[in-house]
Amino acid sequence: MEQREEELIRQHADHDQELRALYEEHQQFKRRLESFRERAYLTAEEEMEKKRIQKLKLAQKDRIMAILARYR
């Protein structure tokens, strides 16, 4: 996410629980993906999990961006 979006999230997360929850989950997905990237080798199951998380993270970002569009 760009810095502008991060700033909007910080401004509105206190009073928008949905936005806060989506952002926190998005950050969890990001951390999980980083842990996969640190590994030299992934099993087939881990590779599938990585792809699943990538899709979920992208869906979260789309939902976050839709919420942020209301605040712009």
C-alpha positions in Angstrom: 0.0 0.0 0.0 1.1 3.5 -0.7 1.9 6.0 2.1 -1.2 8.0 1.3 -3.5 5.0 1.9 -1.6 4.1 5.1 -2.2 7.7 6.4 -5.9 7.5 5.5 -6.2 4.2 7.3 -4.5 5.6 10.4 -6.9 8.6 10.4 -10.0 6.5 10.1 -9.2 3.2 11.8 -10.1 4.6 15.3 -13.8 5.1 14.3 -14.1 2.5 11.5 -13.8 -1.0 13.1 -14.3 -2.7 9.7 -11.4 -0.8 8.2 -9.2 -1.5 11.3 -10.0 -5.2 11.2 -9.3 -5.5 7.5 -6.0 -3.7 7.8 -4.9 -5.8 10.7 -5.7 -9.0 8.8 -4.0 -7.6 5.7 -0.8 -7.0 7.8 -1.0 -10.6 9.2 -1.2 -11.9 5.6 1.8 -9.7 4.7 3.8 -11.2 7.6 2.9 -14.7 6.7 4.0 -14.2 3.1 7.3 -12.7 4.3 8.0 -15.8 6.3 7.4 -17.9 3.2 9.8 -15.7 1.2 12.5 -16.2 3.7 12.6 -19.9 3.1 14.9 -21.4 0.5 12.4 -24.1 -0.4 8.7 -24.6 0.0 6.8 -27.9 0.0 3.9 -28.3 -2.4 1.5 -27.6 0.5 3.4 -24.5 1.5 3.4 -23.2 -2.0 -0.4 -23.7 -2.2 -0.8 -22.0 1.1 1.3 -19.1 -0.1 -0.8 -18.7 -3.2 -4.0 -18.8 -1.1 -2.7 -16.1 1.3 -1.7 -14.0 -1.7 -5.2 -14.1 -3.0 -6.7 -13.4 0.4 -4.3 -10.4 0.9 -5.3 -9.0 -2.5 -9.0 -9.4 -1.7 -8.4 -7.6 1.6 -6.6 -4.7 -0.2 -9.5 -4.4 -2.6 -12.0 -4.1 0.3 -9.7 -1.6 2.1 -9.4 0.5 -1.0 -13.2 0.5 -1.4 -13.6 1.8 2.2 -10.9 4.4 1.6 -12.7 5.6 -1.5 -15.6 6.7 0.7 -13.3 8.9 2.8 -11.7 10.7 -0.2 
